[in-house]
Amino acid sequence: MRVKFSKEKEREFIDKVLEKTGSPSLRELLNRGVDLNYSSLKNYYSERRSLPLNLFENLCKLSGINKNELDFEITSENRGQIIGGKKSRKRKRLNTQIS
C-alpha cells in the first residue's frame, strides 16, 4: 500500500518529520534510525514516488506526528501501473483512429 498526499504535501510532511526529530538534512534522518536508501528518500522528498505505508507509519512514530491530523489517502501498490496502462491504451486507440 502507498500513501498519496496532495501536491507538495509529501514534502511538507517530510519537512515536519525533519523538524520534529531535530534532523538538519535528509541524510541525518537516515542516521536517526530510518532504514532506507538515500536516493529513495530523495525521490519521496521530491515527490517522484509516493511513500510506502510502512515507511509513513514509521516516520510518524519516530517524529511523534499524529497521522489522523494529516490529509492523505491510501492507494494500492500498483497504482502507477494502472495509470500507465490506461494512458497506453488511450494512445493506442488514438493512433489506430489516425491511421
Backbone as XML, in Angstrom:
<?xml version="1.0"?>
<chain id="A" units="angstrom">
  <residue number="1" name="MET">
    <atom name="N" x="0.837" y="-1.175" z="0.000"/>
    <atom name="CA" x="0.000" y="0.000" z="0.000"/>
    <atom name="C" x="0.884" y="1.241" z="0.000"/>
  </residue>
  <residue number="2" name="ARG">
    <atom name="N" x="0.397" y="2.286" z="-0.596"/>
    <atom name="CA" x="1.117" y="3.552" z="-0.694"/>
    <atom name="C" x="0.282" y="4.673" z="-0.088"/>
  </residue>
  <residue number="3" name="VAL">
    <atom name="N" x="0.972" y="5.730" z="0.325"/>
    <atom name="CA" x="0.310" y="6.908" z="0.887"/>
    <atom name="C" x="0.409" y="8.022" z="-0.139"/>
  </residue>
  <residue number="4" name="LYS">
    <atom name="N" x="-0.733" y="8.570" z="-0.536"/>
    <atom name="CA" x="-0.755" y="9.632" z="-1.533"/>
    <atom name="C" x="-1.197" y="10.923" z="-0.854"/>
  </residue>
  <residue number="5" name="PHE">
    <atom name="N" x="-0.327" y="11.929" z="-0.947"/>
    <atom name="CA" x="-0.633" y="13.262" z="-0.454"/>
    <atom name="C" x="-1.051" y="14.123" z="-1.629"/>
  </residue>
  <residue number="6" name="SER">
    <atom name="N" x="-1.709" y="15.248" z="-1.346"/>
    <atom name="CA" x="-1.967" y="16.202" z="-2.412"/>
    <atom name="C" x="-0.651" y="16.901" z="-2.765"/>
  </residue>
  <residue number="7" name="LYS">
    <atom name="N" x="-0.651" y="17.652" z="-3.830"/>
    <atom name="CA" x="0.570" y="18.254" z="-4.372"/>
    <atom name="C" x="1.336" y="19.043" z="-3.314"/>
  </residue>
  <residue number="8" name="GLU">
    <atom name="N" x="2.628" y="18.764" z="-3.213"/>
    <atom name="CA" x="3.585" y="19.412" z="-2.317"/>
    <atom name="C" x="3.354" y="19.123" z="-0.838"/>
  </residue>
  <residue number="9" name="LYS">
    <atom name="N" x="2.396" y="18.291" z="-0.501"/>
    <atom name="CA" x="2.143" y="17.953" z="0.900"/>
    <atom name="C" x="3.086" y="16.859" z="1.395"/>
  </residue>
  <residue number="10" name="GLU">
    <atom name="N" x="3.564" y="16.007" z="0.484"/>
    <atom name="CA" x="4.504" y="14.962" z="0.889"/>
    <atom name="C" x="5.816" y="15.604" z="1.356"/>
  </residue>
  <residue number="11" name="ARG">
    <atom name="N" x="6.266" y="16.624" z="0.630"/>
    <atom name="CA" x="7.479" y="17.345" z="1.015"/>
    <atom name="C" x="7.275" y="18.037" z="2.362"/>
  </residue>
  <residue number="12" name="GLU">
    <atom name="N" x="6.106" y="18.637" z="2.563"/>
    <atom name="CA" x="5.810" y="19.297" z="3.841"/>
    <atom name="C" x="5.821" y="18.282" z="4.983"/>
  </residue>
  <residue number="13" name="PHE">
    <atom name="N" x="5.283" y="17.094" z="4.726"/>
    <atom name="CA" x="5.281" y="16.043" z="5.750"/>
    <atom name="C" x="6.716" y="15.669" z="6.128"/>
  </residue>
  <residue number="14" name="ILE">
    <atom name="N" x="7.568" y="15.452" z="5.138"/>
    <atom name="CA" x="8.954" y="15.072" z="5.425"/>
    <atom name="C" x="9.693" y="16.221" z="6.104"/>
  </residue>
  <residue number="15" name="ASP">
    <atom name="N" x="9.405" y="17.459" z="5.713"/>
    <atom name="CA" x="9.999" y="18.617" z="6.394"/>
    <atom name="C" x="9.590" y="18.648" z="7.867"/>
  </residue>
  <residue number="16" name="LYS">
    <atom name="N" x="8.315" y="18.327" z="8.134"/>
    <atom name="CA" x="7.821" y="18.309" z="9.510"/>
    <atom name="C" x="8.510" y="17.205" z="10.313"/>
  </residue>
  <residue number="17" name="VAL">
    <atom name="N" x="8.739" y="16.057" z="9.669"/>
    <atom name="CA" x="9.452" y="14.953" z="10.326"/>
    <atom name="C" x="10.880" y="15.396" z="10.655"/>
  </residue>
  <residue number="18" name="LEU">
    <atom name="N" x="11.537" y="16.069" z="9.710"/>
    <atom name="CA" x="12.898" y="16.571" z="9.944"/>
    <atom name="C" x="12.921" y="17.538" z="11.129"/>
  </residue>
  <residue number="19" name="GLU">
    <atom name="N" x="11.935" y="18.419" z="11.170"/>
    <atom name="CA" x="11.859" y="19.416" z="12.242"/>
    <atom name="C" x="11.632" y="18.753" z="13.601"/>
  </residue>
  <residue number="20" name="LYS">
    <atom name="N" x="10.681" y="17.830" z="13.660"/>
    <atom name="CA" x="10.338" y="17.181" z="14.934"/>
    <atom name="C" x="11.462" y="16.302" z="15.474"/>
  </residue>
  <residue number="21" name="THR">
    <atom name="N" x="12.246" y="15.703" z="14.566"/>
    <atom name="CA" x="13.336" y="14.839" z="15.002"/>
    <atom name="C" x="14.628" y="15.613" z="15.222"/>
  </residue>
  <residue number="22" name="GLY">
    <atom name="N" x="14.637" y="16.887" z="14.841"/>
    <atom name="CA" x="15.839" y="17.698" z="15.000"/>
    <atom name="C" x="16.910" y="17.374" z="13.984"/>
  </residue>
  <residue number="23" name="SER">
    <atom name="N" x="16.491" y="16.830" z="12.853"/>
    <atom name="CA" x="17.441" y="16.488" z="11.790"/>
    <atom name="C" x="17.596" y="17.666" z="10.837"/>
  </residue>
  <residue number="24" name="PRO">
    <atom name="N" x="18.831" y="18.105" z="10.601"/>
    <atom name="CA" x="19.030" y="19.234" z="9.688"/>
    <atom name="C" x="18.936" y="18.859" z="8.214"/>
  </residue>
  <residue number="25" name="SER">
    <atom name="N" x="19.020" y="17.552" z="7.882"/>
    <atom name="CA" x="19.014" y="17.140" z="6.481"/>
    <atom name="C" x="18.405" y="15.747" z="6.335"/>
  </residue>
  <residue number="26" name="LEU">
    <atom name="N" x="18.146" y="15.379" z="5.092"/>
    <atom name="CA" x="17.625" y="14.041" z="4.814"/>
    <atom name="C" x="18.635" y="12.975" z="5.216"/>
  </residue>
  <residue number="27" name="ARG">
    <atom name="N" x="19.904" y="13.235" z="4.964"/>
    <atom name="CA" x="20.944" y="12.261" z="5.297"/>
    <atom name="C" x="21.005" y="12.022" z="6.813"/>
  </residue>
  <residue number="28" name="GLU">
    <atom name="N" x="20.815" y="13.076" z="7.580"/>
    <atom name="CA" x="20.824" y="12.937" z="9.043"/>
    <atom name="C" x="19.620" y="12.131" z="9.517"/>
  </residue>
  <residue number="29" name="LEU">
    <atom name="N" x="18.499" y="12.261" z="8.820"/>
    <atom name="CA" x="17.314" y="11.475" z="9.172"/>
    <atom name="C" x="17.613" y="9.980" z="9.055"/>
  </residue>
  <residue number="30" name="LEU">
    <atom name="N" x="18.398" y="9.614" z="8.063"/>
    <atom name="CA" x="18.781" y="8.202" z="7.901"/>
    <atom name="C" x="19.633" y="7.734" z="9.068"/>
  </residue>
  <residue number="31" name="ASN">
    <atom name="N" x="20.441" y="8.640" z="9.627"/>
    <atom name="CA" x="21.276" y="8.291" z="10.775"/>
    <atom name="C" x="20.465" y="8.143" z="12.061"/>
  </residue>
  <residue number="32" name="ARG">
    <atom name="N" x="19.251" y="8.634" z="12.059"/>
    <atom name="CA" x="18.393" y="8.580" z="13.253"/>
    <atom name="C" x="17.540" y="7.330" z="13.318"/>
  </residue>
  <residue number="33" name="GLY">
    <atom name="N" x="17.810" y="6.366" z="12.457"/>
    <atom name="CA" x="17.112" y="5.091" z="12.566"/>
    <atom name="C" x="16.188" y="4.748" z="11.421"/>
  </residue>
  <residue number="34" name="VAL">
    <atom name="N" x="16.136" y="5.553" z="10.390"/>
    <atom name="CA" x="15.300" y="5.230" z="9.235"/>
    <atom name="C" x="16.118" y="4.334" z="8.316"/>
  </residue>
  <residue number="35" name="ASP">
    <atom name="N" x="15.661" y="3.113" z="8.130"/>
    <atom name="CA" x="16.384" y="2.141" z="7.312"/>
    <atom name="C" x="15.900" y="2.246" z="5.869"/>
  </residue>
  <residue number="36" name="LEU">
    <atom name="N" x="16.610" y="3.075" z="5.089"/>
    <atom name="CA" x="16.186" y="3.385" z="3.732"/>
    <atom name="C" x="17.381" y="3.869" z="2.937"/>
  </residue>
  <residue number="37" name="ASN">
    <atom name="N" x="17.362" y="3.662" z="1.651"/>
    <atom name="CA" x="18.389" y="4.166" z="0.762"/>
    <atom name="C" x="18.218" y="5.684" z="0.608"/>
  </residue>
  <residue number="38" name="TYR">
    <atom name="N" x="19.324" y="6.425" z="0.578"/>
    <atom name="CA" x="19.258" y="7.881" z="0.489"/>
    <atom name="C" x="18.574" y="8.344" z="-0.800"/>
  </residue>
  <residue number="39" name="SER">
    <atom name="N" x="18.862" y="7.686" z="-1.916"/>
    <atom name="CA" x="18.248" y="8.107" z="-3.178"/>
    <atom name="C" x="16.732" y="7.871" z="-3.155"/>
  </residue>
  <residue number="40" name="SER">
    <atom name="N" x="16.282" y="6.836" z="-2.476"/>
    <atom name="CA" x="14.836" y="6.605" z="-2.348"/>
    <atom name="C" x="14.201" y="7.714" z="-1.523"/>
  </residue>
  <residue number="41" name="LEU">
    <atom name="N" x="14.873" y="8.110" z="-0.438"/>
    <atom name="CA" x="14.347" y="9.187" z="0.394"/>
    <atom name="C" x="14.273" y="10.496" z="-0.391"/>
  </residue>
  <residue number="42" name="LYS">
    <atom name="N" x="15.267" y="10.751" z="-1.235"/>
    <atom name="CA" x="15.239" y="11.954" z="-2.079"/>
    <atom name="C" x="14.072" y="11.898" z="-3.054"/>
  </residue>
  <residue number="43" name="ASN">
    <atom name="N" x="13.785" y="10.706" z="-3.603"/>
    <atom name="CA" x="12.642" y="10.564" z="-4.517"/>
    <atom name="C" x="11.322" y="10.829" z="-3.808"/>
  </residue>
  <residue number="44" name="TYR">
    <atom name="N" x="11.203" y="10.397" z="-2.571"/>
    <atom name="CA" x="9.986" y="10.678" z="-1.807"/>
    <atom name="C" x="9.890" y="12.171" z="-1.514"/>
  </residue>
  <residue number="45" name="TYR">
    <atom name="N" x="11.017" y="12.782" z="-1.170"/>
    <atom name="CA" x="11.036" y="14.204" z="-0.833"/>
    <atom name="C" x="10.688" y="15.072" z="-2.046"/>
  </residue>
  <residue number="46" name="SER">
    <atom name="N" x="11.180" y="14.683" z="-3.214"/>
    <atom name="CA" x="10.893" y="15.461" z="-4.424"/>
    <atom name="C" x="9.563" y="15.048" z="-5.061"/>
  </residue>
  <residue number="47" name="GLU">
    <atom name="N" x="8.859" y="14.123" z="-4.423"/>
    <atom name="CA" x="7.527" y="13.665" z="-4.821"/>
    <atom name="C" x="7.505" y="12.954" z="-6.165"/>
  </residue>
  <residue number="48" name="ARG">
    <atom name="N" x="8.612" y="12.310" z="-6.516"/>
    <atom name="CA" x="8.638" y="11.470" z="-7.716"/>
    <atom name="C" x="7.965" y="10.131" z="-7.445"/>
  </residue>
  <residue number="49" name="ARG">
    <atom name="N" x="8.008" y="9.703" z="-6.188"/>
    <atom name="CA" x="7.385" y="8.448" z="-5.779"/>
    <atom name="C" x="6.547" y="8.709" z="-4.534"/>
  </residue>
  <residue number="50" name="SER">
    <atom name="N" x="5.516" y="7.908" z="-4.361"/>
    <atom name="CA" x="4.705" y="8.048" z="-3.154"/>
    <atom name="C" x="5.276" y="7.157" z="-2.045"/>
  </residue>
  <residue number="51" name="LEU">
    <atom name="N" x="5.060" y="7.574" z="-0.818"/>
    <atom name="CA" x="5.606" y="6.864" z="0.338"/>
    <atom name="C" x="4.917" y="5.511" z="0.540"/>
  </residue>
  <residue number="52" name="PRO">
    <atom name="N" x="5.684" y="4.462" z="0.843"/>
    <atom name="CA" x="5.062" y="3.207" z="1.262"/>
    <atom name="C" x="4.398" y="3.395" z="2.626"/>
  </residue>
  <residue number="53" name="LEU">
    <atom name="N" x="3.328" y="2.694" z="2.859"/>
    <atom name="CA" x="2.558" y="2.843" z="4.094"/>
    <atom name="C" x="3.406" y="2.552" z="5.330"/>
  </residue>
  <residue number="54" name="ASN">
    <atom name="N" x="4.231" y="1.506" z="5.290"/>
    <atom name="CA" x="5.020" y="1.179" z="6.480"/>
    <atom name="C" x="6.066" y="2.257" z="6.776"/>
  </residue>
  <residue number="55" name="LEU">
    <atom name="N" x="6.665" y="2.867" z="5.756"/>
    <atom name="CA" x="7.615" y="3.960" z="5.980"/>
    <atom name="C" x="6.893" y="5.178" z="6.556"/>
  </residue>
  <residue number="56" name="PHE">
    <atom name="N" x="5.712" y="5.473" z="6.030"/>
    <atom name="CA" x="4.905" y="6.588" z="6.531"/>
    <atom name="C" x="4.597" y="6.409" z="8.011"/>
  </residue>
  <residue number="57" name="GLU">
    <atom name="N" x="4.175" y="5.209" z="8.392"/>
    <atom name="CA" x="3.849" y="4.942" z="9.792"/>
    <atom name="C" x="5.097" y="5.021" z="10.678"/>
  </residue>
  <residue number="58" name="ASN">
    <atom name="N" x="6.235" y="4.526" z="10.175"/>
    <atom name="CA" x="7.483" y="4.614" z="10.938"/>
    <atom name="C" x="7.914" y="6.063" z="11.138"/>
  </residue>
  <residue number="59" name="LEU">
    <atom name="N" x="7.781" y="6.891" z="10.102"/>
    <atom name="CA" x="8.152" y="8.303" z="10.221"/>
    <atom name="C" x="7.233" y="9.031" z="11.201"/>
  </residue>
  <residue number="60" name="CYS">
    <atom name="N" x="5.943" y="8.692" z="11.172"/>
    <atom name="CA" x="5.001" y="9.296" z="12.130"/>
    <atom name="C" x="5.372" y="8.912" z="13.559"/>
  </residue>
  <residue number="61" name="LYS">
    <atom name="N" x="5.698" y="7.647" z="13.766"/>
    <atom name="CA" x="6.057" y="7.163" z="15.099"/>
    <atom name="C" x="7.365" y="7.799" z="15.572"/>
  </residue>
  <residue number="62" name="LEU">
    <atom name="N" x="8.361" y="7.875" z="14.685"/>
    <atom name="CA" x="9.663" y="8.434" z="15.024"/>
    <atom name="C" x="9.567" y="9.904" z="15.419"/>
  </residue>
  <residue number="63" name="SER">
    <atom name="N" x="8.714" y="10.648" z="14.706"/>
    <atom name="CA" x="8.619" y="12.086" z="14.943"/>
    <atom name="C" x="7.509" y="12.476" z="15.908"/>
  </residue>
  <residue number="64" name="GLY">
    <atom name="N" x="6.626" y="11.546" z="16.243"/>
    <atom name="CA" x="5.523" y="11.862" z="17.149"/>
    <atom name="C" x="4.380" y="12.604" z="16.481"/>
  </residue>
  <residue number="65" name="ILE">
    <atom name="N" x="4.276" y="12.492" z="15.159"/>
    <atom name="CA" x="3.198" y="13.146" z="14.412"/>
    <atom name="C" x="1.967" y="12.246" z="14.438"/>
  </residue>
  <residue number="66" name="ASN">
    <atom name="N" x="0.811" y="12.833" z="14.725"/>
    <atom name="CA" x="-0.446" y="12.091" z="14.714"/>
    <atom name="C" x="-0.930" y="12.002" z="13.268"/>
  </residue>
  <residue number="67" name="LYS">
    <atom name="N" x="-0.934" y="10.793" z="12.714"/>
    <atom name="CA" x="-1.299" y="10.650" z="11.301"/>
    <atom name="C" x="-2.770" y="10.957" z="11.036"/>
  </residue>
  <residue number="68" name="ASN">
    <atom name="N" x="-3.606" y="10.951" z="12.058"/>
    <atom name="CA" x="-5.020" y="11.283" z="11.883"/>
    <atom name="C" x="-5.221" y="12.766" z="11.584"/>
  </residue>
  <residue number="69" name="GLU">
    <atom name="N" x="-4.234" y="13.585" z="11.895"/>
    <atom name="CA" x="-4.333" y="15.021" z="11.630"/>
    <atom name="C" x="-3.845" y="15.392" z="10.235"/>
  </residue>
  <residue number="70" name="LEU">
    <atom name="N" x="-3.326" y="14.430" z="9.488"/>
    <atom name="CA" x="-2.792" y="14.692" z="8.155"/>
    <atom name="C" x="-3.826" y="14.380" z="7.090"/>
  </residue>
  <residue number="71" name="ASP">
    <atom name="N" x="-3.708" y="15.055" z="5.946"/>
    <atom name="CA" x="-4.614" y="14.855" z="4.821"/>
    <atom name="C" x="-3.909" y="13.978" z="3.785"/>
  </residue>
  <residue number="72" name="PHE">
    <atom name="N" x="-4.294" y="12.702" z="3.719"/>
    <atom name="CA" x="-3.691" y="11.758" z="2.785"/>
    <atom name="C" x="-4.700" y="10.675" z="2.455"/>
  </residue>
  <residue number="73" name="GLU">
    <atom name="N" x="-4.382" y="9.891" z="1.435"/>
    <atom name="CA" x="-5.206" y="8.729" z="1.120"/>
    <atom name="C" x="-4.294" y="7.539" z="0.880"/>
  </residue>
  <residue number="74" name="ILE">
    <atom name="N" x="-4.809" y="6.372" z="1.129"/>
    <atom name="CA" x="-4.041" y="5.144" z="0.933"/>
    <atom name="C" x="-4.462" y="4.543" z="-0.402"/>
  </residue>
  <residue number="75" name="THR">
    <atom name="N" x="-3.456" y="4.280" z="-1.251"/>
    <atom name="CA" x="-3.715" y="3.733" z="-2.578"/>
    <atom name="C" x="-3.061" y="2.367" z="-2.705"/>
  </residue>
  <residue number="76" name="SER">
    <atom name="N" x="-3.372" y="1.677" z="-3.782"/>
    <atom name="CA" x="-2.802" y="0.343" z="-3.996"/>
    <atom name="C" x="-1.345" y="0.449" z="-4.424"/>
  </residue>
  <residue number="77" name="GLU">
    <atom name="N" x="-0.638" y="-0.629" z="-4.275"/>
    <atom name="CA" x="0.787" y="-0.677" z="-4.599"/>
    <atom name="C" x="1.030" y="-0.502" z="-6.091"/>
  </residue>
  <residue number="78" name="ASN">
    <atom name="N" x="0.113" y="-0.965" z="-6.919"/>
    <atom name="CA" x="0.318" y="-0.911" z="-8.366"/>
    <atom name="C" x="-0.438" y="0.239" z="-9.035"/>
  </residue>
  <residue number="79" name="ARG">
    <atom name="N" x="-0.698" y="1.296" z="-8.326"/>
    <atom name="CA" x="-1.442" y="2.440" z="-8.841"/>
    <atom name="C" x="-0.786" y="3.033" z="-10.090"/>
  </residue>
  <residue number="80" name="GLY">
    <atom name="N" x="0.534" y="3.163" z="-10.077"/>
    <atom name="CA" x="1.255" y="3.720" z="-11.225"/>
    <atom name="C" x="1.127" y="2.848" z="-12.458"/>
  </residue>
  <residue number="81" name="GLN">
    <atom name="N" x="1.127" y="1.541" z="-12.262"/>
    <atom name="CA" x="0.969" y="0.630" z="-13.385"/>
    <atom name="C" x="-0.427" y="0.742" z="-13.986"/>
  </residue>
  <residue number="82" name="ILE">
    <atom name="N" x="-1.419" y="0.934" z="-13.152"/>
    <atom name="CA" x="-2.788" y="1.081" z="-13.633"/>
    <atom name="C" x="-2.915" y="2.348" z="-14.471"/>
  </residue>
  <residue number="83" name="ILE">
    <atom name="N" x="-2.381" y="3.460" z="-13.968"/>
    <atom name="CA" x="-2.449" y="4.733" z="-14.690"/>
    <atom name="C" x="-1.692" y="4.626" z="-16.007"/>
  </residue>
  <residue number="84" name="GLY">
    <atom name="N" x="-0.490" y="4.023" z="-15.981"/>
    <atom name="CA" x="0.293" y="3.864" z="-17.202"/>
    <atom name="C" x="-0.406" y="3.001" z="-18.227"/>
  </residue>
  <residue number="85" name="GLY">
    <atom name="N" x="-1.069" y="1.948" z="-17.791"/>
    <atom name="CA" x="-1.807" y="1.085" z="-18.701"/>
    <atom name="C" x="-2.969" y="1.802" z="-19.355"/>
  </residue>
  <residue number="86" name="LYS">
    <atom name="N" x="-3.662" y="2.635" z="-18.608"/>
    <atom name="CA" x="-4.780" y="3.388" z="-19.177"/>
    <atom name="C" x="-4.281" y="4.385" z="-20.205"/>
  </residue>
  <residue number="87" name="LYS">
    <atom name="N" x="-3.153" y="5.042" z="-19.923"/>
    <atom name="CA" x="-2.590" y="6.002" z="-20.885"/>
    <atom name="C" x="-2.142" y="5.286" z="-22.151"/>
  </residue>
  <residue number="88" name="SER">
    <atom name="N" x="-1.541" y="4.116" z="-21.986"/>
    <atom name="CA" x="-1.065" y="3.347" z="-23.128"/>
    <atom name="C" x="-2.233" y="2.921" z="-24.017"/>
  </residue>
  <residue number="89" name="ARG">
    <atom name="N" x="-3.306" y="2.456" z="-23.405"/>
    <atom name="CA" x="-4.492" y="2.057" z="-24.170"/>
    <atom name="C" x="-5.081" y="3.233" z="-24.922"/>
  </residue>
  <residue number="90" name="LYS">
    <atom name="N" x="-5.093" y="4.381" z="-24.271"/>
    <atom name="CA" x="-5.645" y="5.576" z="-24.892"/>
    <atom name="C" x="-4.791" y="5.981" z="-26.101"/>
  </residue>
  <residue number="91" name="ARG">
    <atom name="N" x="-3.452" y="5.922" z="-25.936"/>
    <atom name="CA" x="-2.550" y="6.274" z="-27.045"/>
    <atom name="C" x="-2.726" y="5.311" z="-28.221"/>
  </residue>
  <residue number="92" name="LYS">
    <atom name="N" x="-2.849" y="4.023" z="-27.931"/>
    <atom name="CA" x="-3.022" y="3.039" z="-28.993"/>
    <atom name="C" x="-4.323" y="3.292" z="-29.743"/>
  </residue>
  <residue number="93" name="ARG">
    <atom name="N" x="-5.366" y="3.624" z="-29.009"/>
    <atom name="CA" x="-6.665" y="3.880" z="-29.624"/>
    <atom name="C" x="-6.594" y="5.119" z="-30.514"/>
  </residue>
  <residue number="94" name="LEU">
    <atom name="N" x="-5.899" y="6.166" z="-30.082"/>
    <atom name="CA" x="-5.761" y="7.380" z="-30.886"/>
    <atom name="C" x="-4.930" y="7.111" z="-32.131"/>
  </residue>
  <residue number="95" name="ASN">
    <atom name="N" x="-3.878" y="6.318" z="-32.004"/>
    <atom name="CA" x="-3.035" y="6.001" z="-33.166"/>
    <atom name="C" x="-3.785" y="5.193" z="-34.213"/>
  </residue>
  <residue number="96" name="THR">
    <atom name="N" x="-4.656" y="4.283" z="-33.814"/>
    <atom name="CA" x="-5.406" y="3.491" z="-34.777"/>
    <atom name="C" x="-6.479" y="4.328" z="-35.452"/>
  </residue>
  <residue number="97" name="GLN">
    <atom name="N" x="-7.019" y="5.328" z="-34.764"/>
    <atom name="CA" x="-8.023" y="6.195" z="-35.372"/>
    <atom name="C" x="-7.398" y="7.121" z="-36.402"/>
  </residue>
  <residue number="98" name="ILE">
    <atom name="N" x="-6.165" y="7.526" z="-36.180"/>
    <atom name="CA" x="-5.472" y="8.439" z="-37.090"/>
    <atom name="C" x="-5.072" y="7.698" z="-38.369"/>
  </residue>
  <residue number="99" name="SER">
    <atom name="N" x="-4.694" y="6.427" z="-38.249"/>
    <atom name="CA" x="-4.211" y="5.652" z="-39.417"/>
    <atom name="C" x="-5.259" y="5.363" z="-40.418"/>
  </residue>
</chain>
